[in-house]
Amino acid sequence: MRTLIIGLGRIGRLVARHLLNSPEANHWVGAVEITEDAALFAYLLNHDSTYGHLDPSIQATSDCLMTATGQQIPLFSSVEGALAACSPDLIIECSGDPRIADALVRRAPETHWRVLFSSQTEAVKGKPETFVWVDGVNHTDFDPKLHRFVVNPGCLNNCLIPTLSALNATNTILAGTFVSVHSVTSTQPVLDHVAKHARWSRAAYDNLIPAGHDPSQLIARFFPTLGPRLIGRTVRAPVSHTSYVTLTLKMASALTVETLKAAFQKSHIPPHVLGIDSRPLVSSDYRCDGRSAIIDGTSLRVLEDNTAFFSAWYNNEWAFAQRMTDIRCTLANL
Ligand SMILES: NC(=O)c1ccc[n+]([C@@H]2O[C@H](COP(=O)([O-])OP(=O)(O)OC[C@H]3O[C@@H](n4cnc5c(N)ncnc54)[C@H](OP(=O)(O)O)[C@@H]3O)[C@@H](O)[C@H]2O)c1
C-alpha cells in the first residue's frame, strides 16, 4: 500500500521509524514537510533524543531520504506536489494542520486514496465515510467499501477507551472522573513564549500545566449511557515521553480489588493494546512500550464497594505511533 506521510514531527517520524522497521518499508513512497530539507530529516530520524538511534540508519540525497537498501523516499513541501508525484493509496496525516485535512477531504471525491488522521479533525467529523478507529475495541467495524477517512482519536482516548471497555464488560460504569499527567509535546514552548492560550504559553520544563480534555462525544459513541458522565482533565508535566492517567469510576454493582484486577487480566481487549503490570515501574520504563494502556497493578483500590480507583500508563508518542502503524498494516492487508 503506497503510503505518503504528511508532517515529519514527533508522531510522523515515529510512524516512519515503525514503518522502516517493518517488512513493508518499501511501501513508504514520500513525505511532506514545510522544511523540504532531506538531510535534516534524515538526521532527525537517525538521532532521536528520546528513542535513540535508528538502526539501520537512513541517508539523504538532495531531495530524498534514502534507506539502507537504497530505496529513495522523496520529500515535498506541498501536498499537491506529493499527491501528483507519489500516487499514494494511503495518506497518513501527522501535521495536525486543519488546512491540510480540509484540502484532503476536498480532493477525495476525484481520487481513490484513504486518509488516516492522527487526531480528531473537524473536516471529517460526522461524515458517513469517517471511521473513528480505536484499535482493539472497534477495529472489526471498519467497512472498506464505506470508510475513506480513518481517525485515530488521540493517545489519551486510545488509553481510556480500551480500559473502560475491559471494565464495562464485567460491570457497568455509571460515572467517573480522570486526571492524566501528560508528557510535553511540541505545541509547548521551552521558555515562556506567547501562545493562543495563557497556560499554553508557559515554559514546558518548568511547570505543571493544567488543561482540559473533554472526551464526552467520543465516549458516548462507545458507551452511550456514560458519555457526559465521564469528566476529566490533563496536566502537562516536564517529562519527554509517557503519560499516566488516574480514573475514579462509579460502578453499577459491587466490586473488589480482585474482580477489578481480573477485569483487566481476563479482558477481551488484545494484549498488544491493553496490559497490566504490578511491578513498581516509572515512566521511563515505558519508553518503547507499544501498548495503548498498561494498568498500574499497584494502584487498584475500591471505595465504598462500588467505586473503582486505578491508574494506567500510556506512551503518548511511541504507542500512539504504533497504533497508527497497526491500522496502516490492517488497511494494507484488506
Ligand atoms: N505528540 C503526541 O503525544 C501526540 C499523540 C497523539 C496524537 N498526536 C497528534 O499527532 C499530530 C502531530 O503531532 P506531533 O506531536 O507530531 O506534532 P509536531 O511534532 O509539531 O509535528 C507536526 C509536523 O508537521 C509539520 N507541519 C505542520 N504543518 C504542516 C504543513 N502545512 N505542511 C507540512 N508539514 C506541516 C510540522 O512542521 P513545523 O515544525 O515546521 O511546523 C511538524 O514537523 C497532531 O494531530 C497531534 O494531535 C500527537
The ligand as an SDF file (V2000), in Angstrom:
LIG
                    3D

 48 52  0  0  0  0  0  0  0  0999 V2000
    2.7420   14.1750   20.3690 N   0  0  0  0  0  0  0  0  0  0  0  0
    1.8200   13.3870   20.9100 C   0  0  0  0  0  0  0  0  0  0  0  0
    1.9410   12.9140   22.0420 O   0  0  0  0  0  0  0  0  0  0  0  0
    0.6000   13.0320   20.0910 C   0  0  0  0  0  0  0  0  0  0  0  0
   -0.1530   11.9240   20.4920 C   0  0  0  0  0  0  0  0  0  0  0  0
   -1.2830   11.5720   19.7630 C   0  0  0  0  0  0  0  0  0  0  0  0
   -1.6590   12.3050   18.6600 C   0  0  0  0  0  0  0  0  0  0  0  0
   -0.9260   13.3840   18.2870 N   0  0  0  0  0  0  0  0  0  0  0  0
   -1.3540   14.1120   17.0680 C   0  0  0  0  0  0  0  0  0  0  0  0
   -0.3780   13.8960   16.0570 O   0  0  0  0  0  0  0  0  0  0  0  0
   -0.2950   15.0480   15.2090 C   0  0  0  0  0  0  0  0  0  0  0  0
    1.1410   15.5220   15.1490 C   0  0  0  0  0  0  0  0  0  0  0  0
    1.5620   15.8400   16.4590 O   0  0  0  0  0  0  0  0  0  0  0  0
    3.1210   15.9490   16.7850 P   0  0  0  0  0  0  0  0  0  0  0  0
    3.2230   15.8910   18.2620 O   0  0  0  0  0  0  0  0  0  0  0  0
    3.8890   15.0170   15.9410 O   0  0  0  0  0  0  0  0  0  0  0  0
    3.3900   17.4490   16.3130 O   0  0  0  0  0  0  0  0  0  0  0  0
    4.7580   18.0620   15.7470 P   0  0  0  0  0  0  0  0  0  0  0  0
    5.9270   17.4320   16.3980 O   0  0  0  0  0  0  0  0  0  0  0  0
    4.6010   19.5420   15.8230 O   0  0  0  0  0  0  0  0  0  0  0  0
    4.7340   17.6070   14.2190 O   0  0  0  0  0  0  0  0  0  0  0  0
    3.9640   18.2010   13.2160 C   0  0  0  0  0  0  0  0  0  0  0  0
    4.8720   18.3010   11.9970 C   0  0  0  0  0  0  0  0  0  0  0  0
    4.0970   18.6480   10.8700 O   0  0  0  0  0  0  0  0  0  0  0  0
    4.7220   19.7280   10.2090 C   0  0  0  0  0  0  0  0  0  0  0  0
    3.6970   20.5520    9.5830 N   0  0  0  0  0  0  0  0  0  0  0  0
    2.8230   21.4160   10.1790 C   0  0  0  0  0  0  0  0  0  0  0  0
    2.0310   21.9750    9.2550 N   0  0  0  0  0  0  0  0  0  0  0  0
    2.4200   21.4660    8.0500 C   0  0  0  0  0  0  0  0  0  0  0  0
    2.0120   21.6790    6.7230 C   0  0  0  0  0  0  0  0  0  0  0  0
    1.0210   22.5420    6.4320 N   0  0  0  0  0  0  0  0  0  0  0  0
    2.6370   21.0100    5.7340 N   0  0  0  0  0  0  0  0  0  0  0  0
    3.6310   20.1420    6.0060 C   0  0  0  0  0  0  0  0  0  0  0  0
    4.0850   19.8880    7.2680 N   0  0  0  0  0  0  0  0  0  0  0  0
    3.4780   20.5550    8.2620 C   0  0  0  0  0  0  0  0  0  0  0  0
    5.4340   20.4940   11.3070 C   0  0  0  0  0  0  0  0  0  0  0  0
    6.4620   21.2850   10.7520 O   0  0  0  0  0  0  0  0  0  0  0  0
    6.9420   22.6010   11.5610 P   0  0  0  0  0  0  0  0  0  0  0  0
    7.5200   22.1120   12.8450 O   0  0  0  0  0  0  0  0  0  0  0  0
    7.9350   23.2110   10.6240 O   0  0  0  0  0  0  0  0  0  0  0  0
    5.6970   23.4410   11.7760 O   0  0  0  0  0  0  0  0  0  0  0  0
    5.9570   19.3590   12.1590 C   0  0  0  0  0  0  0  0  0  0  0  0
    7.1930   18.8650   11.6960 O   0  0  0  0  0  0  0  0  0  0  0  0
   -1.2910   16.0670   15.7870 C   0  0  0  0  0  0  0  0  0  0  0  0
   -2.5080   15.9200   15.1010 O   0  0  0  0  0  0  0  0  0  0  0  0
   -1.4470   15.6140   17.2410 C   0  0  0  0  0  0  0  0  0  0  0  0
   -2.7010   15.9780   17.7790 O   0  0  0  0  0  0  0  0  0  0  0  0
    0.1980   13.7470   18.9690 C   0  0  0  0  0  0  0  0  0  0  0  0
  1  2  1  0
  2  3  2  0
  2  4  1  0
  4  5  1  0
  4 48  2  0
  5  6  2  0
  6  7  1  0
  7  8  2  0
  8  9  1  0
  8 48  1  0
  9 10  1  0
  9 46  1  0
 10 11  1  0
 11 12  1  0
 11 44  1  0
 12 13  1  0
 13 14  1  0
 14 15  2  0
 14 16  1  0
 14 17  1  0
 17 18  1  0
 18 19  2  0
 18 20  1  0
 18 21  1  0
 21 22  1  0
 22 23  1  0
 23 24  1  0
 23 42  1  0
 24 25  1  0
 25 26  1  0
 25 36  1  0
 26 27  1  0
 26 35  1  0
 27 28  2  0
 28 29  1  0
 29 30  1  0
 29 35  2  0
 30 31  1  0
 30 32  2  0
 32 33  1  0
 33 34  2  0
 34 35  1  0
 36 37  1  0
 36 42  1  0
 37 38  1  0
 38 39  2  0
 38 40  1  0
 38 41  1  0
 42 43  1  0
 44 45  1  0
 44 46  1  0
 46 47  1  0
M  CHG  2   8   1  16  -1
M  END
$$$$
